[in-house]
Amino acid sequence: MKKQPTKALHLQKADSSSTKIWGQRKYGLRVWPAHPQQTLMTRWLYQHLGTFHDSKNSMNLFNLVKHFNKSDEGLAFLSVSSLVSLPFDHAEFLISMAKVNLELDDFWGAKVLILTAYLIYQSMIIDAKDIFAIVNNCFESDEVDEVQLSHQLPWCHEGYKTTASPEIMKNHLEQLVLSELKDAVASAEPTIALTVMKDGHSEQLRVNSLVNLNTALKLFGNNDKSLRLKHNGARVFFSSAGRKTLCQLGMKDDDILEIEDSSFVPIQTVFRPSKMDDTKENTAATSNRRKKKNKKKTLRGRN
């Protein structure tokens, strides 16, 4: 009898054969405990991953990336989720929750969390849109191009390997030293040093060039929409540049950002009477003319 070829990992579905190892995927993603520093993005992430967990799609890196790529919200989240712009590290939080899921034999939930954690770490090094393009290219055939994946997206590849089976996930998390993982990711970040000038003071600050301008200003301690900004002397407008990354805006090492507070700039106005005032004045003038006219008629009648 001819032996059936084994499908590639990314083509394996959550069918009866996989449930023997992974268990049923019918209880939904386990509810996360409230974190004192969680944000709206944390709740959005939980809902996003819950939807993916409950879908009928194969639970793998390719489909997870495809799921994130469906909306601009997914792109925006990956662009800032693991950076210091948010109160705490979402990737670290996901890994800690994956450990809980493994202890409770919720292997599918742990797989989703680990894949997402490594995807978030990867987004600190490579732009999210580029990640989606590379993953799509690596998974376009029946056999995953692991050489290309490991070379171009090493952290996505780490998540891919780690989630090959429940046993591999357990061994990986038992041996994982999170501080070393975070240091390794941080050392690969494409950071730039900018000279930030405000209120007559200047300071050189280092920031990831993949964050957008709005996020960068928050990192610099400025969250006021009334600010005016200059990049190397040229005016920058938030309406068009706020959501662009520093890299997209052409910012590089030793560039100068001048931050001006425009909230106290006096606005010169010229007083003009309102239409209502004009109407009142016209009505009063008309009334006076009528009174004078009636008075003249009365005097003529007497004469």
PyMOL commands that set and color helices and strands:
alter all, ss='L'
color gray80, all
select helices_A, chain A and resi 9-11+16-22+40-54+61-68+72-80+90-103+107-122+128-138+146-152+154-162+166-175+178-187+213-219+238-241+275-302
alter helices_A, ss='H'
color red, helices_A
select strands_A, chain A and resi 191-198+201-208+227-231+234-236+256-261
alter strands_A, ss='S'
color yellow, strands_A
deselect
rebuild
show_as cartoon
